[in-house]
Structure formats: C-alpha cells, structure tokens
Amino acid sequence: MFLMEAPHLRATSVSRRNLGKSGLRVSCLGLGTWVTFGSQISDETAEDVLTAAYEHGINLFDTTDVYAAGKAERTLGNILKSKGWRRSSYVITTKIFGGGQAETERGLSRKHIIEGLRESLERLQLGYVDIVFASRSDPNSPMEEIVRAMTYVINQGLALYWGTSRWGAAEIMEAYSVARQFNLIPPVCEQAEHHLFQREKVEMQLPELYHKIGVGSVTWSPLACGLIHSKYDGRVSDPCKATIKWLKDKVQSEDGKKQQAKVMDLLPIAHQLGCTVAQLAIAWCLRSEGVSSVLLGVSSAEQLIEHLGALQVLSQLTPQTVMEIDGLLGNKPHSKK
C-alpha cells in the first residue's frame, strides 16, 4: 500500500510548565534514556541526542537505576560531565526500586531508598538529582517509612523533590496524607504511561489529584512503545524498539494489529495538519490537563528534532480535531461517577 508522505514540521524551542503545582519549571517535552542510553545506541550518538535536546530547550532528562543495569545513568553522567553545562540549567530525574540481587537491594525500604539513591548519584557523578521517583509501589514497605525516607534524602540534599511512578491514585493520596499527618514532604508528580491507547489514568484519575493535592504528571511512551512511528508516513521506524522481543510481540499481537489500524485511520488528520502521525500523537499527549512533561525516547538526534515538531501541532489541536480523533479511536474514558 502506498502511503503519501506528510510534510513534517520543523523543531521549535521547547516551552516550560510547572511540575505539578510546585515551583519547578520543566520543559514540556523531556528526554528519556530507556532502551537507548548505555544499551542500543553508542555513547557518541547518546551525546548527540542529549546535545540536540539541550540546545532546543529541553531541560528534563530522565533515567533510572535499572536501565541497562545502571549503564544508562553512567552514560548520562559522563556526557553531562564532558559538556560542562551549568548544573542549575537542567533537571535530572531517576527512579528507585530495582537495583541489585539481594532482597535488601530492591523495593522501597528506607535502607534501599537511601543506599540506592547514593549509588545512582555515584553513577551519574552528581551531588543530587532534582527528582527521585519511587518506581512502582511496594506492598512490603509501610507508606510512612517510604515518605520518611524520601523526606530524609531531600533534607540531606540528595534530591530536591520526590515523585511516584506507576502508582495508583489511592496510593498517591495515601502518601500525601501521611506527609501531611507527620509534617513530611509529599510527592509532587506521578510518572505514568500515556498514549492514544492508554488513557484512563492520565485523563481521568490524575487530573483530580492535580486539583486536590497539586500532583502533576510526567508521562512516558507517547508513541505506545514504538507502535506509533514514522513508517506510517513513509519513514523508517525506531530500530532500537524494533529489536526488543516483548515490544515486537506487543506490536504483532492481535491488539497491536488493531491499534495499528487505528493509527492508519489517523493519517488523514495528520496530513491535514501538515505533520507526521508521530508528531500528532505527541501533541495529543501534551494537551492533557495536569501533564507537566512528556518524555521522548529516541535513537538519533534527527529523530528527536522530528518529534519536536509536535509543539507546532499542539496549537492546531482544536476541540473539533480532538473530537474527531476521539471518534476514530473509540476509547475516550468516561467518569464513573
């Protein structure tokens, strides 16, 4: 089947948003290091990507302790050290949960939060991270212990803020309540998956938390783990994600094939807006209430520049266009009240 190539919009400088209702200003598009840094792209390419991101106004760089078994943090730290950018000019986030083989090297115990973060800082060659995320909730650790440990690392200057990742709304609210009860520091944001086919949490649950307790959203996987990509516009898909077995299986599953058909249905809208379907998907994520930043995962500086064109699409997403997209997707979440 012949696909007409859509003219992709040029990159523009990235605007800033508050991280939740905190005073921290982060770029509305951030750079993630999952799959790529320390793994499937060379250190030279990683440096090119990071440099292009920084020069186009991206100030939020996300990593975690388990990406490429810690190599992602090392690669990011080496690049930041070689660049010599002012530490106050960018925001580094990492996550704590996984780590080593021993049981004490996993989870959200006070011991692992403190030791795990110190190990991350060593790999990053930094004195502190701006945000430390508790990656996944931990049923084995009491909420008060988690919140006290996060407050401790902030008070010690090892982190400036803390957030949650892949937590339920009730768990986030519990952490906030514990913080208020014991005069501790509450989380400022939740990191959650959000894309055209994963909508409920970011569009229905988190906006309520944003209004009630000021927790913002940093979202990841705007292209549905590579399912939405530029091949639909006559371009090449991301080679990194295409080689990961579980991602490949996900794309080739029955649900994956149905979702690809939906993406094809969006092509006329993308062409009408003069953008790629990937740019449309990223802009669509940016429109959601309470979203502070959308994390991009790329394998080249060229791919990053193309994705930044989504910023020009955002202003074109009129209520009518959003309704048209919702109609094609047929999965708009509704309030259960």
N, C-alpha and C positions, 0 to 999 in steps of 0.2 A: 504494500500500500504506500502510495506516495504522500508524503507529508510536506506541506508548504512551510518553509522556514519563517518563523516570526522574527521581526527585527528586534534584537534585544537592546534594552535601554542601557545607557551608559551609567557608570557608577557616579554617585553623588556623595557629598560629605555626610557622615552619619550623625543624626541628631541625638540629643540626650534626653533621658527620662529619669525621674526619681526611682530609686529602688524601693518599691512599695511606698510607704509613707515616711521613709527615712530621708535624711538629707543627702544621701549619697547619689550622685549623678552618674549614670552609666549609659553607654551607647545603646541605642535601641536594637542594634544588631551586635552580637558578641561572637567571639571565635572559640569554638570547642576544639579539643585535641583528641577526642575519642577516635579510635581506628587508625588515625593518621600519625600523629607525633610519636616518634620513638618506635614506630612499627612499620607502616606500609608506605611511608614516604621518607625520602632521605632527609638528613639534617639540613642540607643546603636548601631543599625545597621548603622545609618547615620554616626556615629563616626567611625565605622569600614571601611565604604566606603571611607570617607574622608582621613583617615589614610593610607589606601592602596594606594589611589591616590597620596598623597603627597610623600609617600615612593618610589613610582615608577616614580617620576619625574614630575607629573602633578602639575603645579603651578597656573593654571587658574580655579577659582571657580565662577560659575555664578548663580545669583539668581535674584529676583525681588520683588517689594513691594507687589504684589498681590498673589504670590504663597502661597497657604494655608492661605490666609488672613493675611499675614505677619509672619506666624509661620516658614516658610522656612528661612527667614532672622534671626529670633531668634535662631532657631536650629543651623544654621551655625555659628552664633556669639558665642553661648555657647560652641560649640566644639572648635572653634579657640582659645577662651579664656582658655579653660582647657588644650589645647595642649601646649600653650606657644611657638609656633613656632615664629621665627623672622618675624616681620611684613614685612620686606623688601624681604622676601624669597617667597612670594606668591602674586597673583594678584586677587583682588575681584572686580567683576562687578555686578551692579544691574541696574534695569530699573525703569523709572518714567513714569507714565501715569495714571494708575488706582488709587487705594487708597480708600478714604472714600466715604460716601454717598452724601455729599454736592457737589454742582456743582463746588465749588472752590477747592475741593479735587480731581479733575480729570483734565486730559488734560495737556497741556504744557505751561500754563501761567507762567510768571515769579514767581508769588506767589506760584503756586503748585510745580514747579521745585525746588525752594529753600526750601520750607517747607517740601515737600515730601522727598527730599534727607536727610534733617536733621532727619526726623522720621526714615528713613531706617538706618541711621548711629546709631541711638539710639538702634534700634532692633539688629543691628549687633555688637554693643558695640565697634565700631571702630571710629577713628578720621577722617578717609577719606576712600573712595573707590578709586580704581585705575581707573576704567572706569564707567561712568554713561551713560546709554543708554536712549535715548528718544524713548520709546516703542510705535510705531505707530506714524504717522504724525497727526497733529491737525489742521484741517481747521479753527478752531475758534481762533487760536493764530498766529499772524503775524510772519513770519520767522525771522525778525530782533529781535523780542522780545525773541524768543527761543534761538537764537545764543548768544544774550547778556546775558541771564540768565545762559546759560551753561558756558560762559566765566567768569561770576561772581563767580559761585560755584568753578571753577578751581582756580581763583585768590584768593579766600578765603581759599583755601586748603581743601575744602570738597571733591574734586575729582581731579585726575591728568590728565585725558583725558575724552573726551566725544565721544559718537558714536550714531548711529541711529539703530533702529530695525524695520523691516518691512516697511521701507520707499521705495518709488520709486526712480529710478536713477535720474529723473529730480529734485525731492525734495532734494536729497543729493547734487546735483550740485548747487541748489539754496542756500542751507545752506553754502556751500563752498564759493560761490560768495559773499554772504552777509558778511561772515567773512573777506574776502579779502578787500571788499569795506570799511568796518568800522574798520579795524585793530583789528579784534576779533579772537577768536580761532576756527578753523574749526574742523569738526568731523574727527576721524581717522579710523573708521571702521563702517561697517553695519553688523548687526546680521540678518541672513536670513535662511529660511528653505531650506535644500538641501539634496536630496537623489536620488536614482535611478529613481524615478518617479516625481521629482520636480527639473527641471534642468535649465530652461530658464534664470532666474535672475542671478544665481551664475556663470553660464558658459558663458553667452553672455553679460549681462549688466554690472556686477560688474568688470570684468577684465579691461574694458575700463576706468572705474572710477579709478581703481588701477593705471593704467599707466598715466592718465591725472592729477589726484589730490592726489594720494597716499592713497586712502581709501581702507583698506583691508576688508576681510570678516571673521566673526566668524559665523560658520554655526551650525544649530541645526537639530535634528531629522534625523540623518544619517540612522536610521532603519525605516523610514517612520512611525513614531508614533507607533512602535511595530509591524507593518505589516511584516517586515523582522526580523525573530528571529530564535533562535537555534532549534526550533521544527522541522525545515526542515532537520536538521542534527541528528535527534533522541534525541534532548534535549528539555528541558521544556521552554516555553515562559515566558516572564516577567509577573508575576502575578499582578503587580501594574497596568500596562497599560491595562491588560485584563479585569479589573473590571470597567473601566471608560466607561460610556454608549456611549458617542459620538465617542470614539475611537473604541469601539466594533462595533458600527453601521458602521463606516467607513470601517473597515476590512471586514464586512459581506455584504457591498454594492456590486452592480454589478461591479463597477470599482475596488473595493477591491479584488474581486474574480479574475478578470483579472490580476491584479498586482501580486496576489499570484501565479498564473500560470506562470507568467514571472520569479518569484523568483525560482520556481521549475526548470525552464529551465537553471538557472544559477548554479544549483547544480553540474553538471559535471565539470564546470570550477573551482568551489571551491574545489572539491575533487582532481582535477589535481594539484592545488596549495597547497594541504595539509592543507586547512583551512575550517572554517565554512562559510556559506553564509553570516552570520552577519559580520564576520571579513573581508570578501571580500567587502561587502557594505561600511564599514567604511573606508577601504583602498582606495576604489574608490573615496570617497568624499575628501580624503586627497590629491589626485593627482591634484585637480583643481587649476588653476593659481590664485594667489592672496588670497587663503584661508590661514588665519593665524592660525586658530584653529577650530577643530570640537568638539562640545560639546556632551558628552556622558550622557545619563540618565540611571542609573542602580539602582536595588533594593537590591543588595548584593555585598560584596567585591569579591566574586567568579565570579560574572557576569562581574565586572569591569576588573578583571585580564584576563578573556577570551577575552574581547573586545580589550585589549591592544595588543593581538596577531596580530591585524591588522597591526601594524607597520612593522612586518616582511613580510607581504603580499605586502606592498607598493612597495618594491624594485623588486617584481616579476611581477608587472603590466606593461608589455612591451606594446609598441604601438599595436602590433598584438593582445594581450589579450584584450586591451581596445576596439579595433575594433570589436572583437568577441562579447564582452559584448554589445556594441552599436547595433550590428546587431540583437542580441536576444531581446533587449529592444525595438528597433524600434522607439525611441523617441529623438534621438540626435537633439538638437536645431541648427538651421542654421541662419547665418546672413541674415538680411532682406535688407541689402544694395545691 
